[in-house]
Amino acid sequence: MSPWLHLRYWAEYSVLRVIIGMIRIMPLDTAVKFSAYWWQILAARGRRHDRALANLAQAFPEKTQAEREAIAVAMWGNLGRVMAETMQMDRVLKRPENIEVLNPKMLERYRGKMGSAIGVSMHSGNWELAMWPLAVAGMKPAAVYRLVKNPLVDAYLRAQRADLYPGGLFAKGRGAGGIHAGKDTARQIGAYVRNGGRLGFLADQYDRSGVEVPFFGKEAKSPPFPAMLARRLGTRLWIGRCIRIGTKSQFQVEMHEVKVPRTENSDEDIKTIVADIQKTFEGWIRENPEQFMWSNRRWS
Protein backbone atom coordinates (compact mmCIF):
# COMPACT_ATOMS: atom_id res chain seq x y z
CA MET A 1 0.00 0.00 0.00
CA SER A 2 1.40 3.39 -0.97
CA PRO A 3 2.00 6.02 1.75
CA TRP A 4 -0.53 8.30 0.01
CA LEU A 5 -3.24 5.66 0.03
CA HIS A 6 -2.47 4.80 3.65
CA LEU A 7 -2.82 8.49 4.57
CA ARG A 8 -6.07 8.74 2.64
CA TYR A 9 -7.54 5.77 4.49
CA TRP A 10 -6.61 7.27 7.83
CA ALA A 11 -8.15 10.61 6.84
CA GLU A 12 -11.41 8.93 5.78
CA TYR A 13 -11.49 6.87 8.93
CA SER A 14 -10.84 9.94 11.09
CA VAL A 15 -13.71 11.84 9.46
CA LEU A 16 -15.99 8.84 10.00
CA ARG A 17 -15.06 8.61 13.67
CA VAL A 18 -15.78 12.33 14.13
CA ILE A 19 -19.23 11.88 12.57
CA ILE A 20 -19.84 8.81 14.71
CA GLY A 21 -18.76 10.72 17.80
CA MET A 22 -21.24 13.50 17.00
CA ILE A 23 -24.06 10.99 16.47
CA ARG A 24 -23.23 9.13 19.67
CA ILE A 25 -23.28 12.30 21.75
CA MET A 26 -27.01 12.49 21.06
CA PRO A 27 -29.63 10.21 22.62
CA LEU A 28 -30.68 7.50 20.17
CA ASP A 29 -34.08 8.98 19.33
CA THR A 30 -32.57 12.44 18.78
CA ALA A 31 -29.81 11.07 16.56
CA VAL A 32 -32.30 9.12 14.46
CA LYS A 33 -34.50 12.19 13.96
CA PHE A 34 -31.50 14.43 13.19
CA SER A 35 -30.03 12.03 10.64
CA ALA A 36 -33.37 11.44 8.90
CA TYR A 37 -33.91 15.19 8.52
CA TRP A 38 -30.58 15.83 6.82
CA TRP A 39 -30.71 12.75 4.61
CA GLN A 40 -34.09 13.85 3.27
CA ILE A 41 -32.63 17.24 2.38
CA LEU A 42 -29.22 16.27 1.01
CA ALA A 43 -29.64 12.81 -0.51
CA ALA A 44 -32.73 13.82 -2.48
CA ARG A 45 -30.53 16.01 -4.69
CA GLY A 46 -28.12 13.42 -6.03
CA ARG A 47 -27.93 10.91 -8.87
CA ARG A 48 -29.07 8.07 -6.64
CA HIS A 49 -32.32 9.97 -6.13
CA ASP A 50 -32.83 9.93 -9.90
CA ARG A 51 -32.23 6.17 -9.91
CA ALA A 52 -34.74 5.74 -7.08
CA LEU A 53 -37.37 7.65 -9.04
CA ALA A 54 -36.67 5.59 -12.17
CA ASN A 55 -37.07 2.36 -10.18
CA LEU A 56 -40.27 3.63 -8.61
CA ALA A 57 -41.64 4.49 -12.05
CA GLN A 58 -40.94 0.91 -13.12
CA ALA A 59 -42.53 -0.57 -10.01
CA PHE A 60 -45.51 1.79 -9.67
CA PRO A 61 -46.46 3.17 -13.10
CA GLU A 62 -49.96 3.78 -11.78
CA LYS A 63 -48.72 6.33 -9.22
CA THR A 64 -48.22 9.99 -10.03
CA GLN A 65 -44.79 11.59 -10.16
CA ALA A 66 -45.62 13.43 -6.93
CA GLU A 67 -46.53 10.18 -5.19
CA ARG A 68 -43.29 8.54 -6.30
CA GLU A 69 -41.31 11.58 -5.21
CA ALA A 70 -42.89 11.39 -1.76
CA ILE A 71 -41.94 7.70 -1.46
CA ALA A 72 -38.35 8.47 -2.49
CA VAL A 73 -37.98 11.30 0.02
CA ALA A 74 -39.45 9.12 2.78
CA MET A 75 -36.97 6.40 1.77
CA TRP A 76 -34.05 8.78 2.35
CA GLY A 77 -35.46 9.54 5.77
CA ASN A 78 -35.50 5.84 6.59
CA LEU A 79 -31.92 5.43 5.36
CA GLY A 80 -30.88 8.35 7.54
CA ARG A 81 -32.40 6.57 10.53
CA VAL A 82 -30.58 3.36 9.60
CA MET A 83 -27.27 5.25 9.47
CA ALA A 84 -27.77 6.69 12.95
CA GLU A 85 -28.87 3.30 14.29
CA THR A 86 -25.80 1.63 12.81
CA MET A 87 -23.61 4.09 14.72
CA GLN A 88 -25.57 3.39 17.91
CA MET A 89 -26.35 -0.29 17.34
CA ASP A 90 -25.30 -1.22 20.87
CA ARG A 91 -28.01 1.10 22.20
CA VAL A 92 -30.60 -0.23 19.75
CA LEU A 93 -29.96 -3.78 20.96
CA LYS A 94 -30.32 -2.69 24.59
CA ARG A 95 -33.98 -1.97 23.84
CA PRO A 96 -35.24 -5.50 23.08
CA GLU A 97 -38.78 -4.40 23.85
CA ASN A 98 -38.62 -2.28 20.67
CA ILE A 99 -37.83 -5.29 18.44
CA GLU A 100 -40.92 -7.47 18.20
CA VAL A 101 -40.67 -10.91 16.60
CA LEU A 102 -44.02 -11.48 14.90
CA ASN A 103 -43.85 -15.27 14.72
CA PRO A 104 -41.67 -16.50 17.61
CA LYS A 105 -43.24 -19.98 17.45
CA MET A 106 -41.34 -20.57 14.20
CA LEU A 107 -38.06 -20.25 16.08
CA GLU A 108 -39.20 -22.16 19.14
CA ARG A 109 -40.15 -25.07 16.91
CA TYR A 110 -36.55 -25.44 15.77
CA ARG A 111 -34.71 -24.40 18.93
CA GLY A 112 -31.88 -26.87 19.43
CA LYS A 113 -32.65 -28.81 16.26
CA MET A 114 -32.61 -26.35 13.36
CA GLY A 115 -29.30 -27.50 11.89
CA SER A 116 -27.82 -25.61 8.97
CA ALA A 117 -29.91 -22.74 7.58
CA ILE A 118 -29.72 -20.01 4.95
CA GLY A 119 -31.55 -16.74 5.58
CA VAL A 120 -32.37 -14.11 2.96
CA SER A 121 -33.67 -10.60 3.45
CA MET A 122 -33.87 -7.24 1.68
CA HIS A 123 -32.85 -3.63 2.23
CA SER A 124 -35.98 -2.54 4.08
CA GLY A 125 -36.73 -1.12 7.52
CA ASN A 126 -33.42 -1.65 9.28
CA TRP A 127 -32.22 -4.76 7.47
CA GLU A 128 -29.37 -5.29 9.94
CA LEU A 129 -31.98 -6.56 12.40
CA ALA A 130 -33.57 -9.14 10.09
CA MET A 131 -31.40 -11.94 11.52
CA TRP A 132 -31.74 -10.72 15.11
CA PRO A 133 -34.33 -13.37 16.07
CA LEU A 134 -31.76 -16.08 15.35
CA ALA A 135 -29.16 -14.30 17.46
CA VAL A 136 -31.43 -13.93 20.50
CA ALA A 137 -32.49 -17.56 20.12
CA GLY A 138 -28.86 -18.57 20.56
CA MET A 139 -28.46 -19.80 16.98
CA LYS A 140 -25.32 -17.69 16.34
CA PRO A 141 -26.02 -16.50 12.78
CA ALA A 142 -23.34 -15.22 10.43
CA ALA A 143 -23.79 -13.02 7.37
CA VAL A 144 -22.33 -12.14 4.00
CA TYR A 145 -21.52 -8.45 3.57
CA ARG A 146 -19.89 -6.21 0.96
CA LEU A 147 -16.29 -5.39 1.75
CA VAL A 148 -15.51 -1.71 2.31
CA LYS A 149 -12.45 -0.57 0.34
CA ASN A 150 -11.03 1.33 3.31
CA PRO A 151 -9.68 -1.44 5.60
CA LEU A 152 -9.89 0.76 8.71
CA VAL A 153 -13.55 1.55 8.10
CA ASP A 154 -14.21 -2.07 7.21
CA ALA A 155 -12.71 -3.32 10.48
CA TYR A 156 -14.73 -0.78 12.48
CA LEU A 157 -18.03 -1.71 10.83
CA ARG A 158 -17.34 -5.41 11.34
CA ALA A 159 -16.75 -4.80 15.04
CA GLN A 160 -20.03 -2.88 15.34
CA ARG A 161 -21.92 -5.89 13.95
CA ALA A 162 -20.38 -8.48 16.24
CA ASP A 163 -23.45 -8.79 18.49
CA LEU A 164 -25.79 -9.06 15.50
CA TYR A 165 -23.76 -11.81 13.85
CA PRO A 166 -22.01 -13.84 16.56
CA GLY A 167 -21.20 -16.46 13.91
CA GLY A 168 -19.01 -13.96 12.07
CA LEU A 169 -19.01 -12.11 8.74
CA PHE A 170 -17.96 -13.26 5.28
CA ALA A 171 -16.84 -10.52 2.89
CA LYS A 172 -17.63 -10.19 -0.79
CA GLY A 173 -16.46 -7.59 -3.30
CA ARG A 174 -13.14 -5.77 -3.60
CA GLY A 175 -11.11 -4.15 -0.88
CA ALA A 176 -8.01 -2.00 -0.68
CA GLY A 177 -5.92 -1.92 -3.85
CA GLY A 178 -8.58 -3.79 -5.82
CA ILE A 179 -7.83 -7.00 -3.97
CA HIS A 180 -10.79 -9.36 -4.08
CA ALA A 181 -12.28 -10.37 -0.74
CA GLY A 182 -10.64 -13.75 -0.56
CA LYS A 183 -10.84 -16.05 -3.55
CA ASP A 184 -11.87 -18.82 -1.21
CA THR A 185 -14.82 -16.95 0.34
CA ALA A 186 -17.32 -19.27 -1.37
CA ARG A 187 -15.42 -22.28 -0.06
CA GLN A 188 -15.40 -20.85 3.47
CA ILE A 189 -19.14 -20.16 3.27
CA GLY A 190 -19.83 -23.71 2.11
CA ALA A 191 -17.75 -25.19 4.91
CA TYR A 192 -19.46 -22.97 7.48
CA VAL A 193 -22.94 -24.05 6.41
CA ARG A 194 -21.99 -27.73 6.13
CA ASN A 195 -20.82 -27.59 9.74
CA GLY A 196 -24.23 -26.45 10.95
CA GLY A 197 -23.92 -22.68 10.48
CA ARG A 198 -26.78 -20.25 9.90
CA LEU A 199 -25.93 -17.69 7.25
CA GLY A 200 -27.73 -14.52 6.16
CA PHE A 201 -27.76 -12.82 2.75
CA LEU A 202 -29.30 -9.67 1.31
CA ALA A 203 -30.82 -10.84 -1.97
CA ASP A 204 -32.73 -7.88 -3.41
CA GLN A 205 -30.19 -6.26 -5.76
CA TYR A 206 -29.32 -6.63 -9.43
CA ASP A 207 -26.95 -9.54 -10.07
CA ARG A 208 -25.21 -9.45 -13.45
CA SER A 209 -24.86 -13.23 -13.47
CA GLY A 210 -28.15 -13.82 -11.71
CA VAL A 211 -31.37 -15.62 -12.57
CA GLU A 212 -34.05 -13.66 -14.43
CA VAL A 213 -37.36 -13.80 -12.58
CA PRO A 214 -40.34 -11.42 -12.43
CA PHE A 215 -40.08 -8.45 -10.09
CA PHE A 216 -42.83 -5.82 -10.27
CA GLY A 217 -43.85 -7.13 -13.69
CA LYS A 218 -40.42 -7.03 -15.32
CA GLU A 219 -37.65 -9.64 -15.53
CA ALA A 220 -34.87 -8.83 -13.09
CA LYS A 221 -31.56 -10.65 -12.70
CA SER A 222 -31.64 -11.77 -9.07
CA PRO A 223 -29.02 -13.40 -6.80
CA PRO A 224 -29.12 -17.21 -7.09
CA PHE A 225 -26.38 -18.12 -4.61
CA PRO A 226 -28.56 -18.53 -1.47
CA ALA A 227 -30.93 -20.82 -3.40
CA MET A 228 -28.03 -22.78 -4.89
CA LEU A 229 -26.41 -23.19 -1.50
CA ALA A 230 -29.61 -24.29 0.25
CA ARG A 231 -30.45 -26.80 -2.48
CA ARG A 232 -26.94 -28.20 -2.82
CA LEU A 233 -26.27 -28.57 0.91
CA GLY A 234 -29.78 -29.65 1.91
CA THR A 235 -30.30 -26.82 4.39
CA ARG A 236 -33.41 -24.97 5.45
CA LEU A 237 -34.07 -21.68 3.67
CA TRP A 238 -35.63 -18.79 5.57
CA ILE A 239 -36.85 -15.44 4.31
CA GLY A 240 -37.19 -12.51 6.68
CA ARG A 241 -37.91 -8.82 6.86
CA CYS A 242 -37.64 -5.94 9.28
CA ILE A 243 -40.41 -3.34 9.38
CA ARG A 244 -39.97 0.03 11.03
CA ILE A 245 -42.97 1.12 13.11
CA GLY A 246 -43.39 4.88 12.87
CA THR A 247 -40.25 6.98 12.65
CA LYS A 248 -38.35 5.83 15.72
CA SER A 249 -36.17 2.80 16.40
CA GLN A 250 -39.08 0.44 16.87
CA PHE A 251 -39.36 -2.64 14.66
CA GLN A 252 -41.23 -5.79 13.81
CA VAL A 253 -39.27 -8.75 12.46
CA GLU A 254 -40.77 -11.83 10.87
CA MET A 255 -39.32 -14.95 9.27
CA HIS A 256 -40.85 -17.70 7.14
CA GLU A 257 -39.49 -20.92 5.73
CA VAL A 258 -39.17 -21.22 1.95
CA LYS A 259 -39.79 -24.55 0.24
CA VAL A 260 -36.64 -25.86 -1.45
CA PRO A 261 -37.48 -28.21 -4.36
CA ARG A 262 -34.91 -30.88 -5.14
CA THR A 263 -35.87 -32.46 -8.47
CA GLU A 264 -33.58 -33.77 -11.20
CA ASN A 265 -33.61 -30.33 -12.85
CA SER A 266 -31.40 -28.20 -10.61
CA ASP A 267 -31.65 -25.08 -12.81
CA GLU A 268 -35.44 -25.07 -12.64
CA ASP A 269 -35.36 -25.74 -8.89
CA ILE A 270 -33.10 -22.74 -8.34
CA LYS A 271 -35.19 -20.51 -10.58
CA THR A 272 -38.33 -21.54 -8.68
CA ILE A 273 -36.72 -20.68 -5.35
CA VAL A 274 -35.42 -17.32 -6.57
CA ALA A 275 -38.81 -16.46 -8.06
CA ASP A 276 -40.54 -17.31 -4.76
CA ILE A 277 -38.12 -15.09 -2.85
CA GLN A 278 -38.54 -12.12 -5.17
CA LYS A 279 -42.34 -12.54 -5.22
CA THR A 280 -42.35 -12.41 -1.43
CA PHE A 281 -40.09 -9.36 -1.46
CA GLU A 282 -42.41 -7.61 -3.90
CA GLY A 283 -45.45 -8.25 -1.73
CA TRP A 284 -43.67 -6.92 1.35
CA ILE A 285 -42.36 -3.87 -0.50
CA ARG A 286 -45.86 -2.97 -1.68
CA GLU A 287 -46.96 -2.85 1.96
CA ASN A 288 -44.23 -0.35 2.95
CA PRO A 289 -42.65 1.07 -0.23
CA GLU A 290 -41.05 3.99 1.62
CA GLN A 291 -38.92 1.59 3.66
CA PHE A 292 -37.29 -0.13 0.66
CA MET A 293 -33.95 1.09 -0.74
CA TRP A 294 -35.02 2.14 -4.23
CA SER A 295 -31.66 3.78 -4.92
CA ASN A 296 -30.00 0.41 -5.55
CA ARG A 297 -29.74 -0.93 -9.08
CA ARG A 298 -32.48 -3.52 -9.63
CA TRP A 299 -33.20 -3.82 -13.36
CA SER A 300 -30.60 -3.81 -16.12
C-alpha positions in Angstrom: 0.0 0.0 0.0 1.4 3.4 -1.0 2.0 6.0 1.7 -0.5 8.3 0.0 -3.2 5.7 0.0 -2.5 4.8 3.6 -2.8 8.5 4.6 -6.1 8.7 2.6 -7.5 5.8 4.5 -6.6 7.3 7.8 -8.2 10.6 6.8 -11.4 8.9 5.8 -11.5 6.9 8.9 -10.8 9.9 11.1 -13.7 11.8 9.5 -16.0 8.8 10.0 -15.1 8.6 13.7 -15.8 12.3 14.1 -19.2 11.9 12.6 -19.8 8.8 14.7 -18.8 10.7 17.8 -21.2 13.5 17.0 -24.1 11.0 16.5 -23.2 9.1 19.7 -23.3 12.3 21.7 -27.0 12.5 21.1 -29.6 10.2 22.6 -30.7 7.5 20.2 -34.1 9.0 19.3 -32.6 12.4 18.8 -29.8 11.1 16.6 -32.3 9.1 14.5 -34.5 12.2 14.0 -31.5 14.4 13.2 -30.0 12.0 10.6 -33.4 11.4 8.9 -33.9 15.2 8.5 -30.6 15.8 6.8 -30.7 12.8 4.6 -34.1 13.9 3.3 -32.6 17.2 2.4 -29.2 16.3 1.0 -29.6 12.8 -0.5 -32.7 13.8 -2.5 -30.5 16.0 -4.7 -28.1 13.4 -6.0 -27.9 10.9 -8.9 -29.1 8.1 -6.6 -32.3 10.0 -6.1 -32.8 9.9 -9.9 -32.2 6.2 -9.9 -34.7 5.7 -7.1 -37.4 7.7 -9.0 -36.7 5.6 -12.2 -37.1 2.4 -10.2 -40.3 3.6 -8.6 -41.6 4.5 -12.1 -40.9 0.9 -13.1 -42.5 -0.6 -10.0 -45.5 1.8 -9.7 -46.5 3.2 -13.1 -50.0 3.8 -11.8 -48.7 6.3 -9.2 -48.2 10.0 -10.0 -44.8 11.6 -10.2 -45.6 13.4 -6.9 -46.5 10.2 -5.2 -43.3 8.5 -6.3 -41.3 11.6 -5.2 -42.9 11.4 -1.8 -41.9 7.7 -1.5 -38.3 8.5 -2.5 -38.0 11.3 0.0 -39.4 9.1 2.8 -37.0 6.4 1.8 -34.1 8.8 2.3 -35.5 9.5 5.8 -35.5 5.8 6.6 -31.9 5.4 5.4 -30.9 8.4 7.5 -32.4 6.6 10.5 -30.6 3.4 9.6 -27.3 5.2 9.5 -27.8 6.7 13.0 -28.9 3.3 14.3 -25.8 1.6 12.8 -23.6 4.1 14.7 -25.6 3.4 17.9 -26.3 -0.3 17.3 -25.3 -1.2 20.9 -28.0 1.1 22.2 -30.6 -0.2 19.8 -30.0 -3.8 21.0 -30.3 -2.7 24.6 -34.0 -2.0 23.8 -35.2 -5.5 23.1 -38.8 -4.4 23.8 -38.6 -2.3 20.7 -37.8 -5.3 18.4 -40.9 -7.5 18.2 -40.7 -10.9 16.6 -44.0 -11.5 14.9 -43.8 -15.3 14.7 -41.7 -16.5 17.6 -43.2 -20.0 17.5 -41.3 -20.6 14.2 -38.1 -20.2 16.1 -39.2 -22.2 19.1 -40.1 -25.1 16.9 -36.5 -25.4 15.8 -34.7 -24.4 18.9 -31.9 -26.9 19.4 -32.7 -28.8 16.3 -32.6 -26.3 13.4 -29.3 -27.5 11.9 -27.8 -25.6 9.0 -29.9 -22.7 7.6 -29.7 -20.0 4.9 -31.6 -16.7 5.6 -32.4 -14.1 3.0 -33.7 -10.6 3.4 -33.9 -7.2 1.7 -32.9 -3.6 2.2 -36.0 -2.5 4.1 -36.7 -1.1 7.5 -33.4 -1.7 9.3 -32.2 -4.8 7.5 -29.4 -5.3 9.9 -32.0 -6.6 12.4 -33.6 -9.1 10.1 -31.4 -11.9 11.5 -31.7 -10.7 15.1 -34.3 -13.4 16.1 -31.8 -16.1 15.4 -29.2 -14.3 17.5 -31.4 -13.9 20.5 -32.5 -17.6 20.1 -28.9 -18.6 20.6 -28.5 -19.8 17.0 -25.3 -17.7 16.3 -26.0 -16.5 12.8 -23.3 -15.2 10.4 -23.8 -13.0 7.4 -22.3 -12.1 4.0 -21.5 -8.4 3.6 -19.9 -6.2 1.0 -16.3 -5.4 1.8 -15.5 -1.7 2.3 -12.5 -0.6 0.3 -11.0 1.3 3.3 -9.7 -1.4 5.6 -9.9 0.8 8.7 -13.6 1.5 8.1 -14.2 -2.1 7.2 -12.7 -3.3 10.5 -14.7 -0.8 12.5 -18.0 -1.7 10.8 -17.3 -5.4 11.3 -16.8 -4.8 15.0 -20.0 -2.9 15.3 -21.9 -5.9 13.9 -20.4 -8.5 16.2 -23.5 -8.8 18.5 -25.8 -9.1 15.5 -23.8 -11.8 13.8 -22.0 -13.8 16.6 -21.2 -16.5 13.9 -19.0 -14.0 12.1 -19.0 -12.1 8.7 -18.0 -13.3 5.3 -16.8 -10.5 2.9 -17.6 -10.2 -0.8 -16.5 -7.6 -3.3 -13.1 -5.8 -3.6 -11.1 -4.2 -0.9 -8.0 -2.0 -0.7 -5.9 -1.9 -3.9 -8.6 -3.8 -5.8 -7.8 -7.0 -4.0 -10.8 -9.4 -4.1 -12.3 -10.4 -0.7 -10.6 -13.7 -0.6 -10.8 -16.0 -3.5 -11.9 -18.8 -1.2 -14.8 -17.0 0.3 -17.3 -19.3 -1.4 -15.4 -22.3 -0.1 -15.4 -20.8 3.5 -19.1 -20.2 3.3 -19.8 -23.7 2.1 -17.7 -25.2 4.9 -19.5 -23.0 7.5 -22.9 -24.0 6.4 -22.0 -27.7 6.1 -20.8 -27.6 9.7 -24.2 -26.4 11.0 -23.9 -22.7 10.5 -26.8 -20.3 9.9 -25.9 -17.7 7.3 -27.7 -14.5 6.2 -27.8 -12.8 2.7 -29.3 -9.7 1.3 -30.8 -10.8 -2.0 -32.7 -7.9 -3.4 -30.2 -6.3 -5.8 -29.3 -6.6 -9.4 -26.9 -9.5 -10.1 -25.2 -9.5 -13.4 -24.9 -13.2 -13.5 -28.2 -13.8 -11.7 -31.4 -15.6 -12.6 -34.0 -13.7 -14.4 -37.4 -13.8 -12.6 -40.3 -11.4 -12.4 -40.1 -8.4 -10.1 -42.8 -5.8 -10.3 -43.8 -7.1 -13.7 -40.4 -7.0 -15.3 -37.7 -9.6 -15.5 -34.9 -8.8 -13.1 -31.6 -10.7 -12.7 -31.6 -11.8 -9.1 -29.0 -13.4 -6.8 -29.1 -17.2 -7.1 -26.4 -18.1 -4.6 -28.6 -18.5 -1.5 -30.9 -20.8 -3.4 -28.0 -22.8 -4.9 -26.4 -23.2 -1.5 -29.6 -24.3 0.3 -30.5 -26.8 -2.5 -26.9 -28.2 -2.8 -26.3 -28.6 0.9 -29.8 -29.7 1.9 -30.3 -26.8 4.4 -33.4 -25.0 5.5 -34.1 -21.7 3.7 -35.6 -18.8 5.6 -36.8 -15.4 4.3 -37.2 -12.5 6.7 -37.9 -8.8 6.9 -37.6 -5.9 9.3 -40.4 -3.3 9.4 -40.0 0.0 11.0 -43.0 1.1 13.1 -43.4 4.9 12.9 -40.2 7.0 12.6 -38.3 5.8 15.7 -36.2 2.8 16.4 -39.1 0.4 16.9 -39.4 -2.6 14.7 -41.2 -5.8 13.8 -39.3 -8.8 12.5 -40.8 -11.8 10.9 -39.3 -15.0 9.3 -40.8 -17.7 7.1 -39.5 -20.9 5.7 -39.2 -21.2 1.9 -39.8 -24.5 0.2 -36.6 -25.9 -1.5 -37.5 -28.2 -4.4 -34.9 -30.9 -5.1 -35.9 -32.5 -8.5 -33.6 -33.8 -11.2 -33.6 -30.3 -12.9 -31.4 -28.2 -10.6 -31.6 -25.1 -12.8 -35.4 -25.1 -12.6 -35.4 -25.7 -8.9 -33.1 -22.7 -8.3 -35.2 -20.5 -10.6 -38.3 -21.5 -8.7 -36.7 -20.7 -5.4 -35.4 -17.3 -6.6 -38.8 -16.5 -8.1 -40.5 -17.3 -4.8 -38.1 -15.1 -2.8 -38.5 -12.1 -5.2 -42.3 -12.5 -5.2 -42.4 -12.4 -1.4 -40.1 -9.4 -1.5 -42.4 -7.6 -3.9 -45.5 -8.3 -1.7 -43.7 -6.9 1.3 -42.4 -3.9 -0.5 -45.9 -3.0 -1.7 -47.0 -2.8 2.0 -44.2 -0.3 2.9 -42.6 1.1 -0.2 -41.1 4.0 1.6 -38.9 1.6 3.7 -37.3 -0.1 0.7 -34.0 1.1 -0.7 -35.0 2.1 -4.2 -31.7 3.8 -4.9 -30.0 0.4 -5.6 -29.7 -0.9 -9.1 -32.5 -3.5 -9.6 -33.2 -3.8 -13.4 -30.6 -3.8 -16.1 
